[in-house]
Amino acid sequence: MLSRKGVRGEALFGIQRAVSPEKLLRIVLIAEIVNLWYNSILTNPFGGVLFVLTYDAVIFDLDGTLTDSRPGIFACTVYALKKMGLPVPPEATLSRFLGPPLAESFMKYCGMTEEQAAYATDLYRERYIPIGWKENSVYPRIRALLAALKERGAYLAVATGKPEHTSVDILRYFDLLRYFDAVAGPTPQDLHADKGTLIRRVLPEGRKAVMIGDIAGDIKGAQDAGIDSAAALYGYGKRAETLAQRPTHAAETTQALCELLCPDMPAPKGCVIAFEGESAQREALKERLTQFGYSVRRAQARDGRDVILPAVNHGEIVLCDRHVGNVPGVVFRVSAAQTPEEGTEEAFRKLLGQMTGEGVL
């Protein structure tokens, strides 16, 4: 019980002092106000949950940041050089084609004139337009990161050196376009737009923004646009060059990028796909899902809780040879008609839509 004469007690940090009832009451009230204020950041008064984001506007590069386009770029570059009767450089040199404008790379790394580089670019596109752009894959956890950021009200955009119409096609193909508010890339009217210009084109007003990219040019572009940057060190950029540009943050992996941008992002949700079809068809489905950024493993129904359950709990998609009845969680039944080889694109997209609807990202 408190008396008006004061009480003897331990203050914070172990300091012995007398505390009057009035002062103690003020301390309690201040603590309660701080607690209510803190909870108001995380709690929506209408019953939902609001989340604290590191940045509420996130601008991404495409190649080497959202997707791994290395296979298509390599194959199309080799195709162009062979059609011109020129030697194919080693892989280390081909890697330099990842990021910079294509004609610039042909001149710089293959010793071409401007005219030759323009012709090589036409040959490159001869293969890239029908095939090469699909020889690509989404990095793991990227799809889930975009969904989590969007759910929390973030503005998302892409600023890339890849032609704008091609970038939109790639994002649509991998079902990522739904997450973005804007996409900027070179157009026929401004083929040589620098990264800073592209960033400013999609930069919203009144938000705390960051640019995510894997090469030094992405970091410089962010600095030119006056915003923070994060180096995606898992991408194609040369580590030393990218870090020398002094990015605000650096992410070694996509998981580290998730922790930076969305600290409260939930763990990945796994599922079981009970597949009715041949082994080769199941493998084709596994490759397609992996290309879309999912972590997939094959298993047999008899593996049950020893293999399947731990994988699902770890956020993986498990492809089984038949229905699994003793594993809790989301289970999809898929027939051979939904595989990339035997079925239609529409059927595969339907499966993706069902998975997304169940939170499997």
Secondary structure, 3 states (H helix, E strand, C coil): CCCCCCEEEECHHHCEEEECHHHHHHHHHHHHHHHHHHHHHHECCCCCECCCCCCCEEEECCECCCEECHHHHHHHHHHHHHHCCCCCCCHHHHHHHCCCCHHHHHHHHHCCCHHHHHHHHHHHHHHHCCCHHHCCEECCCHHHHHHHHHHCCCEEEEECCCCHHHHHHHHHHCCCHHHCCEEECCCCCCCCCCHHHHHHHHCCCCCCEEEEECCHHHHHHHHHHCCEEEEECCCCCCHHHHHHCCCCEEECCHHHHHHHHCCCCCCCCCEEEEEECCHHHHHHHHHHHHHCCCCEEEECHHHHHHHHHHHHHCCCEEEECCCCCCCCCCEEEEEHHHCCCCCCHHHHHHHHHHHHHCCCC
